[in-house]
Amino acid sequence: MTGRAASDRSAPPRLPRLAPDELTPEQARLYSEIVEGPRQQHASFFPVADDDGILSGPYRAMLLSPDIGAALERVGVAVRYRSSLPAWARELAILTVACHCRCTVEWRAHEELARASGVPDVTIETLASGSPTLTDRPAEVTYVFVVELLAHDVADGTFAAAAGLWSAAGVFELVATVGYYQIIAGINNAFDIAG
């Protein structure tokens, strides 16, 4: 989906490996928020940190600017763990963003989460085609809403259908989910994060 061209692979990594004992006090506070927060419950799908305590991908990038990183971390936790959206709808939205942004690492981080959340294999397997097999009306509404949002043009009928499913508050949460994962995809792509 994305990544530096093969000829660029000899370039130095774009993101430093920041070990826990090298962090500033502000970075250390953010590090603790990330590793001690609710993300650990899904660490089997995508580890928060490696065996040396080095944060994974976008979490490590957040340490570069702790104030913005902390705000972004709070949004991510709210989107993932405090939203009223069903997990399958959130994960379908995330995979749709990963396809749109051509972000392989975001796809890999959420593919199994999507399966575990109830997104059917046939949907996951066909999502990148742009014409996925969606097995019910709620999935169709969610997918179309996300695609239209990514194209900056949510039709009145699409908005009404989404609000009918999720309420206005749920639509807001879906928009926030899409926006958050676009930022994460941008971080992954810009810093050439592979995992």
C-alpha angles and dihedrals in degrees: 000000000000145000139113118307116263090254090060096052092095091062116106117267113275094218123057121229101243110199117206092246091054097056127113115236090261092049091046091054091051091045090055092049090053100044096038096043132089094281089085090075090070096038090115089066096043119000117233091211138003127244090276091055093252109148118243124250116300093018089061090050090054088063090065090074107020097188094053091035091054092050090048091048090053091051091048093051091048092049094047103036110020103041122111091218115111112256092243091056092049092048093046088052092049093050090048089053090047090055093045092049093040089233110160096182092053089050092050092047092054107030095088092038088056091051092047089049093055105265103146119245090237090059093047092047093051101036096096091055092074089235103070125182104250113191102204144017097261090055091048092050093047094048095046092047092052094046092049091046090051088051089050094240118095108181120226091244092050092049092048092049092050092047089049089056103037106015122239089288090053091050089053090051091049090051090048090049092052092047094048094050091047087058091048091048089050091052091047093048098042094047092040092235112185099183 
